Amino acid sequence: MSAPEVDQSGEIGHVHHSQRQVLLDFMSHLKLNGFLRFSYPMPDQERGAGWMMFLYEQVPDNVINSFGD
């Protein structure tokens, strides 16, 4: 499984992946680590393929990088 692409450079972060299930699993990972402010995955209309979700709070790199461990 490839890691989701996370971009937190703006006020609202966003996460992209080609498979919805990966983002659902990432949501569970965020919840387990105490992060609850995010959207549910939705089709990525900007890119025209794949899935995306928003992050409404800054998530530390160590939490993002530990996904899938």
N, C-alpha and C positions, 0 to 999 in steps of 0.2 A: 504494500500500500504506500503510495506516495504521500508526502506531508502536504497539508493545506498551505496555500500561499497567504500569509498574513501581512497586511499593510496597516500600520498604525501611525502613519506620517501626518494624517489630518486630524481634525477635531473628532471625527467618528471613524473608527477603524473598520476595515472590511477584510473578510476571509473568502478565498476562492478555492474551489476544487471541482474536478470534473464529475465526481460522484457525490450524490446527496448524502449517502450513508456515512461517508467520511466526515462531513460537517455535523451530522447528528452525533457521531461518536465524539467529535471535538467539543460539542455542546456539553455532553456528559462529563468530559474531562474538565471543562471549565467549572461546571457545577461542583464536582468533587474537590476542586481547589478553591472554592468560595467565591467564584466570579459568576454573577447572575444577571448582568446587564448586557444582553445581546439579543439579536433578532433570531427568528427561526430561519432555516435555509430557504432560499427562493431561487427560481431560475435566474441566471445571470443574463439579464437583457442587454447590458452594456457590451459584453463580449460576444453575445449571441450563442453561447454554448456553456455548459457546465452550471454550477450552482454557486451562490454567494450568501453571505450573512454579514450583518453589521455587529461591531463591538462598540458598546456605549460607555466603556470604561477602559482604561489602560491595563493591559495584561502583561505582566513581566515576561521577559524572554525565557527565563528558566521554566515557566509554566508552559509556554508555547512549545519550547524545545523538548519537554518531557512527554509530550503527546506521543503515544505509540510505544513508549518504553514498557 
